[in-house]
Amino acid sequence: MIKFENKYFVKLNFTRNQIKKYASSAHKDLGIAKRTNIAEVKFQFTYNALLKLGISLIACHGYKVKSRAGHHIKILEQMAEILENKDILAYGNQMRKTRNTELYDGGSMMITGKQSVEYLNFTEKLFDSSREIFKKYLGTLF
């Protein structure tokens, strides 16, 4: 059984429509990441899609993420547990650190085209591996 820490998650009964909105938003961001050729934009939308996918999967389990310091890490941890994929922590944490450096250190770290494509490919695989969970909770989604 997956455990959700009260500090970061609150129990909530989502409707199917609410979860679909979360998942659709994640899928939309993934689509934007796929269509752009600008590495930084591809990276940012891929990271957003990754987090939104995690939020959607957590919602399928009846929990809402609380916005507080460290919640991105907790989303990645829960997502890794739900999908039984420890690589999510490695890739996700590297993406989080890159995003934080870019955001809080004045853009001192540049993302390369190769890196942004690698992160996008990884995130696309997570969407594929999430299909069965969404099918179970919502029916076919994307």
N, CA, C and O atoms as CSV, one atom per row, in Angstrom:
chain,resi,resn,atom,element,x,y,z
A,1,MET,N,N,0.831,-1.187,0.000
A,1,MET,CA,C,0.000,0.000,0.000
A,1,MET,C,C,0.879,1.257,0.000
A,1,MET,O,O,1.862,1.338,0.738
A,2,ILE,N,N,0.524,2.202,-0.811
A,2,ILE,CA,C,1.263,3.448,-0.932
A,2,ILE,C,C,0.842,4.380,0.198
A,2,ILE,O,O,-0.349,4.573,0.443
A,3,LYS,N,N,1.832,4.960,0.889
A,3,LYS,CA,C,1.550,5.880,1.990
A,3,LYS,C,C,1.772,7.313,1.521
A,3,LYS,O,O,2.714,7.603,0.784
A,4,PHE,N,N,0.896,8.189,1.960
A,4,PHE,CA,C,0.966,9.604,1.624
A,4,PHE,C,C,1.113,10.394,2.922
A,4,PHE,O,O,0.260,10.312,3.806
A,5,GLU,N,N,2.207,11.165,3.034
A,5,GLU,CA,C,2.478,11.956,4.234
A,5,GLU,C,C,1.491,13.112,4.369
A,5,GLU,O,O,1.263,13.861,3.419
A,6,ASN,N,N,0.912,13.249,5.552
A,6,ASN,CA,C,-0.048,14.329,5.806
A,6,ASN,C,C,0.543,15.710,5.596
A,6,ASN,O,O,-0.179,16.649,5.264
A,7,LYS,N,N,1.839,15.844,5.784
A,7,LYS,CA,C,2.493,17.143,5.605
A,7,LYS,C,C,2.410,17.617,4.155
A,7,LYS,O,O,2.356,18.819,3.896
A,8,TYR,N,N,2.401,16.674,3.209
A,8,TYR,CA,C,2.450,17.022,1.787
A,8,TYR,C,C,1.182,16.682,1.008
A,8,TYR,O,O,0.998,17.154,-0.114
A,9,PHE,N,N,0.313,15.869,1.594
A,9,PHE,CA,C,-0.871,15.396,0.869
A,9,PHE,C,C,-2.094,15.436,1.775
A,9,PHE,O,O,-1.999,15.223,2.983
A,10,VAL,N,N,-3.236,15.712,1.173
A,10,VAL,CA,C,-4.500,15.702,1.903
A,10,VAL,C,C,-5.465,14.767,1.165
A,10,VAL,O,O,-5.547,14.788,-0.063
A,11,LYS,N,N,-6.181,13.963,1.918
A,11,LYS,CA,C,-7.146,13.027,1.341
A,11,LYS,C,C,-8.284,13.821,0.714
A,11,LYS,O,O,-8.819,14.739,1.336
A,12,LEU,N,N,-8.651,13.475,-0.506
A,12,LEU,CA,C,-9.707,14.183,-1.216
A,12,LEU,C,C,-10.330,13.236,-2.229
A,12,LEU,O,O,-9.624,12.539,-2.957
A,13,ASN,N,N,-11.640,13.217,-2.270
A,13,ASN,CA,C,-12.339,12.390,-3.248
A,13,ASN,C,C,-12.540,13.199,-4.521
A,13,ASN,O,O,-13.420,14.056,-4.595
A,14,PHE,N,N,-11.723,12.917,-5.507
A,14,PHE,CA,C,-11.809,13.603,-6.786
A,14,PHE,C,C,-12.880,12.961,-7.653
A,14,PHE,O,O,-13.122,11.757,-7.575
A,15,THR,N,N,-13.516,13.782,-8.479
A,15,THR,CA,C,-14.403,13.225,-9.493
A,15,THR,C,C,-13.537,12.770,-10.668
A,15,THR,O,O,-12.390,13.195,-10.809
A,16,ARG,N,N,-14.088,11.922,-11.487
A,16,ARG,CA,C,-13.359,11.495,-12.688
A,16,ARG,C,C,-13.009,12.709,-13.546
A,16,ARG,O,O,-11.920,12.778,-14.115
A,17,ASN,N,N,-13.931,13.659,-13.636
A,17,ASN,CA,C,-13.704,14.846,-14.448
A,17,ASN,C,C,-12.534,15.676,-13.927
A,17,ASN,O,O,-11.756,16.205,-14.720
A,18,GLN,N,N,-12.400,15.798,-12.611
A,18,GLN,CA,C,-11.280,16.551,-12.039
A,18,GLN,C,C,-9.950,15.897,-12.387
A,18,GLN,O,O,-8.999,16.583,-12.762
A,19,ILE,N,N,-9.878,14.589,-12.267
A,19,ILE,CA,C,-8.638,13.882,-12.595
A,19,ILE,C,C,-8.341,14.003,-14.085
A,19,ILE,O,O,-7.188,14.166,-14.482
A,20,LYS,N,N,-9.377,13.923,-14.904
A,20,LYS,CA,C,-9.184,14.084,-16.349
A,20,LYS,C,C,-8.613,15.466,-16.681
A,20,LYS,O,O,-7.772,15.599,-17.570
A,21,LYS,N,N,-9.074,16.492,-15.961
A,21,LYS,CA,C,-8.544,17.842,-16.198
A,21,LYS,C,C,-7.064,17.908,-15.855
A,21,LYS,O,O,-6.282,18.496,-16.602
A,22,TYR,N,N,-6.668,17.308,-14.724
A,22,TYR,CA,C,-5.252,17.273,-14.351
A,22,TYR,C,C,-4.437,16.563,-15.438
A,22,TYR,O,O,-3.423,17.074,-15.915
A,23,ALA,N,N,-4.906,15.384,-15.807
A,23,ALA,CA,C,-4.167,14.576,-16.778
A,23,ALA,C,C,-4.130,15.240,-18.150
A,23,ALA,O,O,-3.115,15.174,-18.843
A,24,SER,N,N,-5.221,15.875,-18.546
A,24,SER,CA,C,-5.254,16.575,-19.836
A,24,SER,C,C,-4.283,17.743,-19.852
A,24,SER,O,O,-3.642,18.006,-20.870
A,25,SER,N,N,-4.173,18.441,-18.738
A,25,SER,CA,C,-3.220,19.552,-18.640
A,25,SER,C,C,-1.785,19.037,-18.762
A,25,SER,O,O,-0.947,19.660,-19.413
A,26,ALA,N,N,-1.513,17.903,-18.135
A,26,ALA,CA,C,-0.183,17.291,-18.240
A,26,ALA,C,C,0.102,16.918,-19.687
A,26,ALA,O,O,1.191,17.177,-20.199
A,27,HIS,N,N,-0.874,16.313,-20.338
A,27,HIS,CA,C,-0.712,15.880,-21.726
A,27,HIS,C,C,-0.533,17.077,-22.656
A,27,HIS,O,O,0.244,17.013,-23.608
A,28,LYS,N,N,-1.251,18.173,-22.383
A,28,LYS,CA,C,-1.112,19.391,-23.178
A,28,LYS,C,C,0.313,19.928,-23.087
A,28,LYS,O,O,0.905,20.298,-24.101
A,29,ASP,N,N,0.869,19.972,-21.865
A,29,ASP,CA,C,2.239,20.460,-21.695
A,29,ASP,C,C,3.243,19.554,-22.405
A,29,ASP,O,O,4.226,20.034,-22.970
A,30,LEU,N,N,2.996,18.259,-22.374
A,30,LEU,CA,C,3.870,17.329,-23.091
A,30,LEU,C,C,3.830,17.620,-24.588
A,30,LEU,O,O,4.861,17.578,-25.259
A,31,GLY,N,N,2.651,17.912,-25.107
A,31,GLY,CA,C,2.509,18.249,-26.525
A,31,GLY,C,C,3.271,19.504,-26.900
A,31,GLY,O,O,3.893,19.564,-27.960
A,32,ILE,N,N,3.226,20.506,-26.033
A,32,ILE,CA,C,3.979,21.738,-26.285
A,32,ILE,C,C,5.476,21.433,-26.306
A,32,ILE,O,O,6.202,21.916,-27.175
A,33,ALA,N,N,5.928,20.637,-25.352
A,33,ALA,CA,C,7.349,20.261,-25.290
A,33,ALA,C,C,7.777,19.537,-26.568
A,33,ALA,O,O,8.886,19.745,-27.060
A,34,LYS,N,N,6.909,18.700,-27.096
A,34,LYS,CA,C,7.242,17.939,-28.304
A,34,LYS,C,C,7.316,18.831,-29.543
A,34,LYS,O,O,8.098,18.570,-30.457
A,35,ARG,N,N,6.498,19.881,-29.566
A,35,ARG,CA,C,6.413,20.725,-30.771
A,35,ARG,C,C,7.479,21.809,-30.866
A,35,ARG,O,O,7.735,22.318,-31.958
A,36,THR,N,N,8.104,22.175,-29.754
A,36,THR,CA,C,9.063,23.285,-29.805
A,36,THR,C,C,10.477,22.790,-30.102
A,36,THR,O,O,10.847,21.663,-29.776
A,37,ASN,N,N,11.245,23.667,-30.728
A,37,ASN,CA,C,12.650,23.374,-30.992
A,37,ASN,C,C,13.580,24.174,-30.083
A,37,ASN,O,O,14.802,24.081,-30.201
A,38,ILE,N,N,13.005,24.951,-29.189
A,38,ILE,CA,C,13.803,25.744,-28.251
A,38,ILE,C,C,14.063,24.889,-27.018
A,38,ILE,O,O,13.128,24.520,-26.308
A,39,ALA,N,N,15.328,24.573,-26.761
A,39,ALA,CA,C,15.699,23.623,-25.704
A,39,ALA,C,C,15.136,24.008,-24.339
A,39,ALA,O,O,14.617,23.158,-23.616
A,40,GLU,N,N,15.239,25.287,-23.989
A,40,GLU,CA,C,14.765,25.735,-22.669
A,40,GLU,C,C,13.251,25.601,-22.543
A,40,GLU,O,O,12.746,25.236,-21.482
A,41,VAL,N,N,12.538,25.889,-23.606
A,41,VAL,CA,C,11.077,25.767,-23.601
A,41,VAL,C,C,10.693,24.289,-23.537
A,41,VAL,O,O,9.797,23.905,-22.785
A,42,LYS,N,N,11.373,23.467,-24.328
A,42,LYS,CA,C,11.130,22.026,-24.306
A,42,LYS,C,C,11.341,21.476,-22.894
A,42,LYS,O,O,10.536,20.689,-22.394
A,43,PHE,N,N,12.434,21.902,-22.264
A,43,PHE,CA,C,12.737,21.440,-20.916
A,43,PHE,C,C,11.667,21.875,-19.919
A,43,PHE,O,O,11.179,21.057,-19.139
A,44,GLN,N,N,11.299,23.165,-19.939
A,44,GLN,CA,C,10.329,23.680,-18.960
A,44,GLN,C,C,8.981,22.990,-19.097
A,44,GLN,O,O,8.375,22.618,-18.092
A,45,PHE,N,N,8.505,22.816,-20.315
A,45,PHE,CA,C,7.210,22.161,-20.502
A,45,PHE,C,C,7.285,20.663,-20.204
A,45,PHE,O,O,6.297,20.068,-19.773
A,46,THR,N,N,8.436,20.057,-20.429
A,46,THR,CA,C,8.608,18.655,-20.050
A,46,THR,C,C,8.558,18.507,-18.531
A,46,THR,O,O,7.915,17.596,-18.010
A,47,TYR,N,N,9.234,19.399,-17.833
A,47,TYR,CA,C,9.215,19.356,-16.364
A,47,TYR,C,C,7.804,19.583,-15.839
A,47,TYR,O,O,7.358,18.885,-14.928
A,48,ASN,N,N,7.100,20.559,-16.411
A,48,ASN,CA,C,5.714,20.795,-16.007
A,48,ASN,C,C,4.853,19.559,-16.250
A,48,ASN,O,O,4.041,19.183,-15.404
A,49,ALA,N,N,5.034,18.929,-17.412
A,49,ALA,CA,C,4.261,17.724,-17.742
A,49,ALA,C,C,4.560,16.599,-16.752
A,49,ALA,O,O,3.655,15.882,-16.325
A,50,LEU,N,N,5.821,16.452,-16.395
A,50,LEU,CA,C,6.217,15.415,-15.430
A,50,LEU,C,C,5.512,15.628,-14.098
A,50,LEU,O,O,4.929,14.696,-13.544
A,51,LEU,N,N,5.565,16.847,-13.586
A,51,LEU,CA,C,4.916,17.138,-12.298
A,51,LEU,C,C,3.403,16.978,-12.383
A,51,LEU,O,O,2.786,16.410,-11.482
A,52,LYS,N,N,2.813,17.468,-13.446
A,52,LYS,CA,C,1.364,17.353,-13.599
A,52,LYS,C,C,0.935,15.895,-13.742
A,52,LYS,O,O,-0.124,15.507,-13.249
A,53,LEU,N,N,1.747,15.094,-14.409
A,53,LEU,CA,C,1.456,13.666,-14.488
A,53,LEU,C,C,1.464,13.067,-13.083
A,53,LEU,O,O,0.570,12.301,-12.724
A,54,GLY,N,N,2.470,13.417,-12.298
A,54,GLY,CA,C,2.540,12.935,-10.920
A,54,GLY,C,C,1.335,13.358,-10.107
A,54,GLY,O,O,0.778,12.553,-9.360
A,55,ILE,N,N,0.927,14.603,-10.238
A,55,ILE,CA,C,-0.244,15.113,-9.517
A,55,ILE,C,C,-1.491,14.328,-9.934
A,55,ILE,O,O,-2.333,14.004,-9.097
A,56,SER,N,N,-1.603,14.027,-11.214
A,56,SER,CA,C,-2.744,13.253,-11.721
A,56,SER,C,C,-2.766,11.845,-11.150
A,56,SER,O,O,-3.819,11.346,-10.753
A,57,LEU,N,N,-1.606,11.205,-11.109
A,57,LEU,CA,C,-1.523,9.844,-10.572
A,57,LEU,C,C,-1.837,9.823,-9.077
A,57,LEU,O,O,-2.490,8.905,-8.582
A,58,ILE,N,N,-1.370,10.832,-8.376
A,58,ILE,CA,C,-1.653,10.943,-6.940
A,58,ILE,C,C,-3.153,11.147,-6.734
A,58,ILE,O,O,-3.742,10.566,-5.822
A,59,ALA,N,N,-3.769,11.969,-7.579
A,59,ALA,CA,C,-5.220,12.192,-7.491
A,59,ALA,C,C,-5.994,10.900,-7.723
A,59,ALA,O,O,-7.035,10.685,-7.102
A,60,CYS,N,N,-5.503,10.044,-8.602
A,60,CYS,CA,C,-6.140,8.742,-8.821
A,60,CYS,C,C,-6.187,7.924,-7.536
A,60,CYS,O,O,-7.075,7.092,-7.353
A,61,HIS,N,N,-5.237,8.163,-6.661
A,61,HIS,CA,C,-5.183,7.456,-5.382
A,61,HIS,C,C,-5.915,8.206,-4.272
A,61,HIS,O,O,-5.870,7.802,-3.109
A,62,GLY,N,N,-6.594,9.305,-4.636
A,62,GLY,CA,C,-7.426,10.022,-3.690
A,62,GLY,C,C,-6.713,11.037,-2.824
A,62,GLY,O,O,-7.153,11.326,-1.711
A,63,TYR,N,N,-5.609,11.586,-3.328
A,63,TYR,CA,C,-4.869,12.595,-2.569
A,63,TYR,C,C,-4.576,13.816,-3.422
A,63,TYR,O,O,-4.342,13.723,-4.627
A,64,LYS,N,N,-4.598,14.965,-2.756
A,64,LYS,CA,C,-4.241,16.239,-3.379
A,64,LYS,C,C,-2.905,16.678,-2.795
A,64,LYS,O,O,-2.653,16.509,-1.602
A,65,VAL,N,N,-2.067,17.234,-3.633
A,65,VAL,CA,C,-0.758,17.704,-3.207
A,65,VAL,C,C,-0.911,19.071,-2.537
A,65,VAL,O,O,-1.580,19.961,-3.062
A,66,LYS,N,N,-0.284,19.221,-1.372
A,66,LYS,CA,C,-0.244,20.518,-0.702
A,66,LYS,C,C,0.949,21.295,-1.248
A,66,LYS,O,O,2.036,20.742,-1.421
A,67,SER,N,N,0.738,22.569,-1.514
A,67,SER,CA,C,1.822,23.421,-2.016
A,67,SER,C,C,2.641,23.927,-0.834
A,67,SER,O,O,2.210,24.806,-0.087
A,68,ARG,N,N,3.822,23.357,-0.683
A,68,ARG,CA,C,4.730,23.781,0.385
A,68,ARG,C,C,6.148,23.402,-0.011
A,68,ARG,O,O,6.359,22.632,-0.947
A,69,ALA,N,N,7.113,23.949,0.712
A,69,ALA,CA,C,8.514,23.670,0.397
A,69,ALA,C,C,8.752,22.162,0.346
A,69,ALA,O,O,8.381,21.431,1.264
A,70,GLY,N,N,9.370,21.715,-0.730
A,70,GLY,CA,C,9.704,20.304,-0.885
A,70,GLY,C,C,8.641,19.468,-1.566
A,70,GLY,O,O,8.822,18.263,-1.740
A,71,HIS,N,N,7.532,20.084,-1.956
A,71,HIS,CA,C,6.454,19.264,-2.520
A,71,HIS,C,C,6.787,18.685,-3.892
A,71,HIS,O,O,6.234,17.646,-4.252
A,72,HIS,N,N,7.658,19.306,-4.667
A,72,HIS,CA,C,8.038,18.723,-5.960
A,72,HIS,C,C,8.769,17.399,-5.750
A,72,HIS,O,O,8.549,16.435,-6.483
A,73,ILE,N,N,9.629,17.362,-4.756
A,73,ILE,CA,C,10.352,16.118,-4.451
A,73,ILE,C,C,9.364,15.035,-4.047
A,73,ILE,O,O,9.493,13.884,-4.464
A,74,LYS,N,N,8.383,15.400,-3.240
A,74,LYS,CA,C,7.390,14.425,-2.775
A,74,LYS,C,C,6.533,13.919,-3.921
A,74,LYS,O,O,6.158,12.747,-3.940
A,75,ILE,N,N,6.216,14.784,-4.877
A,75,ILE,CA,C,5.473,14.341,-6.060
A,75,ILE,C,C,6.292,13.296,-6.802
A,75,ILE,O,O,5.765,12.256,-7.196
A,76,LEU,N,N,7.567,13.564,-6.992
A,76,LEU,CA,C,8.445,12.616,-7.700
A,76,LEU,C,C,8.555,11.296,-6.944
A,76,LEU,O,O,8.523,10.229,-7.556
A,77,GLU,N,N,8.683,11.360,-5.628
A,77,GLU,CA,C,8.775,10.138,-4.816
A,77,GLU,C,C,7.508,9.301,-4.934
A,77,GLU,O,O,7.578,8.087,-5.124
A,78,GLN,N,N,6.350,9.947,-4.822
A,78,GLN,CA,C,5.081,9.215,-4.915
A,78,GLN,C,C,4.898,8.633,-6.309
A,78,GLN,O,O,4.433,7.505,-6.467
A,79,MET,N,N,5.266,9.406,-7.302
A,79,MET,CA,C,5.152,8.952,-8.691
A,79,MET,C,C,6.031,7.715,-8.920
A,79,MET,O,O,5.611,6.754,-9.565
A,80,ALA,N,N,7.252,7.756,-8.385
A,80,ALA,CA,C,8.166,6.609,-8.508
A,80,ALA,C,C,7.565,5.367,-7.855
A,80,ALA,O,O,7.702,4.255,-8.365
A,81,GLU,N,N,6.907,5.569,-6.732
A,81,GLU,CA,C,6.290,4.439,-6.034
A,81,GLU,C,C,5.067,3.924,-6.800
A,81,GLU,O,O,4.901,2.716,-6.966
A,82,ILE,N,N,4.218,4.835,-7.262
A,82,ILE,CA,C,3.013,4.440,-7.995
A,82,ILE,C,C,3.375,3.680,-9.263
A,82,ILE,O,O,2.771,2.651,-9.566
A,83,LEU,N,N,4.360,4.184,-10.007
A,83,LEU,CA,C,4.745,3.556,-11.280
A,83,LEU,C,C,5.823,2.484,-11.107
A,83,LEU,O,O,6.224,1.829,-12.069
A,84,GLU,N,N,6.285,2.317,-9.867
A,84,GLU,CA,C,7.332,1.337,-9.557
A,84,GLU,C,C,8.545,1.534,-10.469
A,84,GLU,O,O,9.011,0.609,-11.134
A,85,ASN,N,N,9.040,2.787,-10.473
A,85,ASN,CA,C,10.141,3.159,-11.353
A,85,ASN,C,C,11.067,4.118,-10.605
A,85,ASN,O,O,10.766,5.307,-10.491
A,86,LYS,N,N,12.167,3.619,-10.106
A,86,LYS,CA,C,13.098,4.441,-9.329
A,86,LYS,C,C,13.842,5.461,-10.191
A,86,LYS,O,O,14.390,6.427,-9.661
A,87,ASP,N,N,13.869,5.264,-11.496
A,87,ASP,CA,C,14.520,6.236,-12.381
A,87,ASP,C,C,13.837,7.598,-12.322
A,87,ASP,O,O,14.455,8.615,-12.634
A,88,ILE,N,N,12.569,7.624,-11.924
A,88,ILE,CA,C,11.839,8.885,-11.814
A,88,ILE,C,C,12.543,9.805,-10.822
A,88,ILE,O,O,12.634,11.012,-11.047
A,89,LEU,N,N,13.033,9.242,-9.737
A,89,LEU,CA,C,13.735,10.050,-8.738
A,89,LEU,C,C,15.021,10.630,-9.305
A,89,LEU,O,O,15.328,11.800,-9.075
A,90,ALA,N,N,15.767,9.832,-10.038
A,90,ALA,CA,C,17.039,10.294,-10.599
A,90,ALA,C,C,16.805,11.372,-11.662
A,90,ALA,O,O,17.358,12.469,-11.573
A,91,TYR,N,N,15.986,11.055,-12.660
A,91,TYR,CA,C,15.723,12.016,-13.727
A,91,TYR,C,C,14.969,13.230,-13.201
A,91,TYR,O,O,15.337,14.370,-13.480
A,92,GLY,N,N,13.918,12.977,-12.442
A,92,GLY,CA,C,13.090,14.058,-11.925
A,92,GLY,C,C,13.858,15.002,-11.027
A,92,GLY,O,O,13.690,16.218,-11.108
A,93,ASN,N,N,14.697,14.452,-10.176
A,93,ASN,CA,C,15.466,15.298,-9.278
A,93,ASN,C,C,16.491,16.131,-10.043
A,93,ASN,O,O,16.722,17.292,-9.707
A,94,GLN,N,N,17.098,15.551,-11.060
A,94,GLN,CA,C,18.032,16.319,-11.893
A,94,GLN,C,C,17.297,17.439,-12.618
A,94,GLN,O,O,17.806,18.555,-12.722
A,95,MET,N,N,16.117,17.145,-13.114
A,95,MET,CA,C,15.314,18.173,-13.776
A,95,MET,C,C,14.939,19.277,-12.786
A,95,MET,O,O,15.007,20.461,-13.117
A,96,ARG,N,N,14.549,18.895,-11.591
A,96,ARG,CA,C,14.173,19.862,-10.558
A,96,ARG,C,C,15.351,20.772,-10.220
A,96,ARG,O,O,15.192,21.988,-10.112
A,97,LYS,N,N,16.535,20.176,-10.055
A,97,LYS,CA,C,17.726,20.963,-9.732
A,97,LYS,C,C,18.079,21.920,-10.878
A,97,LYS,O,O,18.436,23.073,-10.637
A,98,THR,N,N,17.982,21.450,-12.096
A,98,THR,CA,C,18.261,22.295,-13.258
A,98,THR,C,C,17.279,23.454,-13.313
A,98,THR,O,O,17.674,24.600,-13.529
A,99,ARG,N,N,16.021,23.160,-13.120
A,99,ARG,CA,C,14.989,24.193,-13.125
A,99,ARG,C,C,15.230,25.200,-12.005
A,99,ARG,O,O,15.097,26.405,-12.220
A,100,ASN,N,N,15.583,24.725,-10.816
A,100,ASN,CA,C,15.841,25.636,-9.696
A,100,ASN,C,C,17.047,26.522,-9.956
A,100,ASN,O,O,17.037,27.708,-9.629
A,101,THR,N,N,18.087,25.944,-10.544
A,101,THR,CA,C,19.277,26.734,-10.881
A,101,THR,C,C,18.907,27.815,-11.883
A,101,THR,O,O,19.307,28.971,-11.741
A,102,GLU,N,N,18.153,27.437,-12.881
A,102,GLU,CA,C,17.724,28.387,-13.907
A,102,GLU,C,C,16.841,29.477,-13.294
A,102,GLU,O,O,16.974,30.651,-13.639
A,103,LEU,N,N,15.949,29.094,-12.396
A,103,LEU,CA,C,14.987,30.025,-11.819
A,103,LEU,C,C,15.593,30.941,-10.758
A,103,LEU,O,O,15.361,32.150,-10.759
A,104,TYR,N,N,16.371,30.350,-9.855
A,104,TYR,CA,C,16.837,31.099,-8.687
A,104,TYR,C,C,18.273,31.618,-8.786
A,104,TYR,O,O,18.663,32.481,-7.999
A,105,ASP,N,N,19.058,31.117,-9.726
A,105,ASP,CA,C,20.448,31.564,-9.854
A,105,ASP,C,C,20.662,32.423,-11.098
A,105,ASP,O,O,21.771,32.506,-11.627
A,106,GLY,N,N,19.607,33.047,-11.547
A,106,GLY,CA,C,19.739,33.994,-12.647
A,106,GLY,C,C,20.027,33.378,-13.995
A,106,GLY,O,O,20.669,34.003,-14.840
A,107,GLY,N,N,19.564,32.162,-14.210
A,107,GLY,CA,C,19.741,31.537,-15.509
A,107,GLY,C,C,21.157,31.125,-15.804
A,107,GLY,O,O,21.576,31.113,-16.961
A,108,SER,N,N,21.904,30.786,-14.768
A,108,SER,CA,C,23.313,30.465,-14.941
A,108,SER,C,C,23.551,29.096,-15.578
A,108,SER,O,O,24.659,28.823,-16.039
A,109,MET,N,N,22.554,28.248,-15.614
A,109,MET,CA,C,22.734,26.921,-16.195
A,109,MET,C,C,21.886,26.811,-17.459
A,109,MET,O,O,20.671,27.008,-17.413
A,110,MET,N,N,22.502,26.507,-18.552
A,110,MET,CA,C,21.782,26.367,-19.809
A,110,MET,C,C,21.503,24.890,-20.068
A,110,MET,O,O,22.350,24.030,-19.824
A,111,ILE,N,N,20.335,24.622,-20.553
A,111,ILE,CA,C,19.950,23.260,-20.916
A,111,ILE,C,C,20.271,23.074,-22.396
A,111,ILE,O,O,19.979,23.947,-23.214
A,112,THR,N,N,20.860,21.957,-22.730
A,112,THR,CA,C,21.192,21.700,-24.129
A,112,THR,C,C,20.016,21.033,-24.832
A,112,THR,O,O,19.121,20.473,-24.198
A,113,GLY,N,N,20.044,21.107,-26.138
A,113,GLY,CA,C,19.020,20.440,-26.931
A,113,GLY,C,C,18.995,18.943,-26.664
A,113,GLY,O,O,17.927,18.339,-26.567
A,114,LYS,N,N,20.178,18.350,-26.545
A,114,LYS,CA,C,20.282,16.915,-26.286
A,114,LYS,C,C,19.661,16.553,-24.933
A,114,LYS,O,O,18.942,15.560,-24.819
A,115,GLN,N,N,19.944,17.365,-23.909
A,115,GLN,CA,C,19.370,17.105,-22.582
A,115,GLN,C,C,17.857,17.230,-22.614
A,115,GLN,O,O,17.148,16.391,-22.058
A,116,SER,N,N,17.362,18.271,-23.260
A,116,SER,CA,C,15.913,18.486,-23.273
A,116,SER,C,C,15.199,17.334,-23.983
A,116,SER,O,O,14.113,16.930,-23.566
A,117,VAL,N,N,15.791,16.811,-25.037
A,117,VAL,CA,C,15.198,15.673,-25.749
A,117,VAL,C,C,15.249,14.414,-24.880
A,117,VAL,O,O,14.294,13.639,-24.857
A,118,GLU,N,N,16.345,14.211,-24.174
A,118,GLU,CA,C,16.466,13.053,-23.288
A,118,GLU,C,C,15.388,13.090,-22.195
A,118,GLU,O,O,14.743,12.077,-21.920
A,119,TYR,N,N,15.199,14.254,-21.580
A,119,TYR,CA,C,14.168,14.390,-20.548
A,119,TYR,C,C,12.776,14.198,-21.135
A,119,TYR,O,O,11.917,13.573,-20.514
A,120,LEU,N,N,12.556,14.731,-22.322
A,120,LEU,CA,C,11.261,14.569,-22.993
A,120,LEU,C,C,10.983,13.093,-23.266
A,120,LEU,O,O,9.888,12.606,-22.985
A,121,ASN,N,N,11.963,12.385,-23.808
A,121,ASN,CA,C,11.777,10.956,-24.103
A,121,ASN,C,C,11.463,10.167,-22.836
A,121,ASN,O,O,10.595,9.294,-22.846
A,122,PHE,N,N,12.158,10.467,-21.759
A,122,PHE,CA,C,11.904,9.789,-20.488
A,122,PHE,C,C,10.475,10.062,-20.011
A,122,PHE,O,O,9.767,9.148,-19.587
A,123,THR,N,N,10.068,11.314,-20.085
A,123,THR,CA,C,8.729,11.696,-19.616
A,123,THR,C,C,7.648,11.060,-20.489
A,123,THR,O,O,6.610,10.642,-19.974
A,124,GLU,N,N,7.874,10.982,-21.793
A,124,GLU,CA,C,6.914,10.318,-22.681
A,124,GLU,C,C,6.720,8.854,-22.280
A,124,GLU,O,O,5.599,8.345,-22.313
A,125,LYS,N,N,7.793,8.186,-21.907
A,125,LYS,CA,C,7.694,6.788,-21.466
A,125,LYS,C,C,6.860,6.679,-20.192
A,125,LYS,O,O,6.128,5.706,-20.009
A,126,LEU,N,N,6.967,7.669,-19.318
A,126,LEU,CA,C,6.163,7.657,-18.092
A,126,LEU,C,C,4.682,7.828,-18.417
A,126,LEU,O,O,3.829,7.208,-17.783
A,127,PHE,N,N,4.379,8.660,-19.395
A,127,PHE,CA,C,2.983,8.789,-19.830
A,127,PHE,C,C,2.483,7.454,-20.348
A,127,PHE,O,O,1.367,7.043,-20.030
A,128,ASP,N,N,3.297,6.772,-21.142
A,128,ASP,CA,C,2.905,5.458,-21.656
A,128,ASP,C,C,2.662,4.456,-20.534
A,128,ASP,O,O,1.693,3.698,-20.571
A,129,SER,N,N,3.549,4.456,-19.530
A,129,SER,CA,C,3.396,3.493,-18.439
A,129,SER,C,C,2.259,3.879,-17.488
A,129,SER,O,O,1.864,3.075,-16.645
A,130,SER,N,N,1.735,5.090,-17.614
A,130,SER,CA,C,0.617,5.529,-16.773
A,130,SER,C,C,-0.738,5.179,-17.372
A,130,SER,O,O,-1.758,5.257,-16.687
A,131,ARG,N,N,-0.754,4.803,-18.614
A,131,ARG,CA,C,-2.027,4.546,-19.309
A,131,ARG,C,C,-2.921,3.539,-18.577
A,131,ARG,O,O,-4.129,3.748,-18.472
A,132,GLU,N,N,-2.346,2.475,-18.082
A,132,GLU,CA,C,-3.142,1.450,-17.398
A,132,GLU,C,C,-3.778,1.982,-16.121
A,132,GLU,O,O,-4.909,1.628,-15.789
A,133,ILE,N,N,-3.059,2.820,-15.417
A,133,ILE,CA,C,-3.610,3.411,-14.191
A,133,ILE,C,C,-4.779,4.322,-14.543
A,133,ILE,O,O,-5.831,4.259,-13.907
A,134,PHE,N,N,-4.600,5.163,-15.548
A,134,PHE,CA,C,-5.690,6.045,-15.950
A,134,PHE,C,C,-6.866,5.251,-16.504
A,134,PHE,O,O,-8.022,5.612,-16.280
A,135,LYS,N,N,-6.580,4.189,-17.216
A,135,LYS,CA,C,-7.655,3.347,-17.751
A,135,LYS,C,C,-8.459,2.753,-16.594
A,135,LYS,O,O,-9.687,2.692,-16.652
A,136,LYS,N,N,-7.771,2.322,-15.560
A,136,LYS,CA,C,-8.427,1.740,-14.384
A,136,LYS,C,C,-9.331,2.761,-13.695
A,136,LYS,O,O,-10.460,2.434,-13.328
A,137,TYR,N,N,-8.858,3.976,-13.517
A,137,TYR,CA,C,-9.605,4.987,-12.787
A,137,TYR,C,C,-10.567,5.794,-13.651
A,137,TYR,O,O,-11.602,6.252,-13.166
A,138,LEU,N,N,-10.231,5.970,-14.932
A,138,LEU,CA,C,-10.981,6.910,-15.761
A,138,LEU,C,C,-11.501,6.338,-17.061
A,138,LEU,O,O,-12.366,6.952,-17.685
A,139,GLY,N,N,-11.023,5.217,-17.486
A,139,GLY,CA,C,-11.263,4.765,-18.846
A,139,GLY,C,C,-10.130,5.315,-19.699
A,139,GLY,O,O,-9.181,5.877,-19.153
A,140,THR,N,N,-10.196,5.176,-21.000
A,140,THR,CA,C,-9.120,5.659,-21.861
A,140,THR,C,C,-9.018,7.177,-21.777
A,140,THR,O,O,-10.033,7.874,-21.767
A,141,LEU,N,N,-7.795,7.682,-21.718
A,141,LEU,CA,C,-7.598,9.118,-21.547
A,141,LEU,C,C,-6.860,9.743,-22.721
A,141,LEU,O,O,-7.386,10.648,-23.369
A,142,PHE,N,N,-5.641,9.271,-23.004
A,142,PHE,CA,C,-4.864,9.864,-24.093
A,142,PHE,C,C,-4.044,8.821,-24.779
A,142,PHE,O,O,-3.320,9.129,-25.726
